[in-house]
């Protein structure tokens, strides 16, 4: 599974990378720090999954989810946020899974597995 990490905080990206590099079937394509970077990666590599910071700088997250879907319809998106109250908006926008940044890493891994199974 090819994964793109999209978060403007280097500590978050590093933690995600560390967690995912321990998973045998996950390849990290790269990292993006804003919505323009996400779209550049999507156009170039069409990742299987994007771990998307819901408050990522640039475009509104709902618009970004829509744009990703137009470019690569099969790309799954896990929205990550430090604001659990963003869950409803993220799911309504079409993300596949929402994970609060305050939840344990196992929740993120189970969300990734949900995306893998479709």
N, C-alpha and C positions, 0 to 999 in steps of 0.2 A: 504494500500500500504506500503510495507516494503522498507525502504530507508537506503542506506549507504552513509555517509558523508565522502568524501575523499579530504582532503586539508591539507597541511603541516603547515598552520597557524592556531593556536588555536583561534585567534580572529574571523577568517572567519568561522571555524567550530561552534563556540559558537553562532555567529549571525545566521547561517543557522539553528541550532538546535532551537533557540528561535523562529524564523519565523515558522518552520515546526511544532513545538509542539502546535501551535495555530490552526493547521488544524486537524479536528476531525478524518479524515480517513487516517492519516499518522502515521506510527510507525517507529521510528528511531531504526534500528538494532544496529548500532554502528558507529565507526569512524575509518578512516585509515589515516596515515600520509605519506605513500609512496606506491609504486605500489605493493610491497610484501604484505603489509597489505590488500590492495584491493583484491588481489587474494586469500589470506587466508579467507577473509570474503565471497567472492563469492563461494569458494569451500564448506565452512561450512554452508552457509545460503541461497545462491542463491537469492539475493535481487530482488525486482521488479524494483527498480530504484537506480542508482548511481549518486550522484552529484559529478562530477569528476573535480578536478582542472586540467586544461590542462597542467600545468607546474609541475605536481606532481613529486617529486623525485623518481628516480628508472628507470624503463623501459621507453622507448619512449612512449608517449601517444598513438600513432597509434598502436603500438604493444600491449599495454595494452587493448585497445578497442577490438582488434582481440582476445586476450586470454580470455577476459570476454565472448565474443560471443561463443567461443568454449566450455567453461565450463557451461555457463547458457545462452542458445540462446534467452530466453525470457526477459532477463534483459535489461531494457532501460537505456540509458545514457544521462544525461544532462552535457555537458562540460561547465565549468566555467573558465573564464580567464580575467585577467586585461588587456589583449592585444586584443582589438577587431579585429585586423588584423589576429588573429588565427582562426577566424570563418570558412573560406574556408577550411583550412587544417583539422579542427575538423569534419566538415560535410563530407568531402571526406573520412575521416577515418571510418565513419560509426556511429558517435554519432547521437542521435535522435534530439537533440536540442542544440543550442549554446546560452549561455547567458553571456554577458560581466558583469564583477563584478561591473562596473560602472553604470549599468542599475538599475532602481528601483526594489524593491522586488516583485512588482506585475508582472514584466516580468518573474521572476523565477517561480512564482506560475502558470502563464499561460503556461509556458514551461512544468511544471510538469503535468498540465492538458492535454496538447497535448500528452504527453507520456501515460497517463492513457487511453486516447481514442484510442491510437494506430495510 
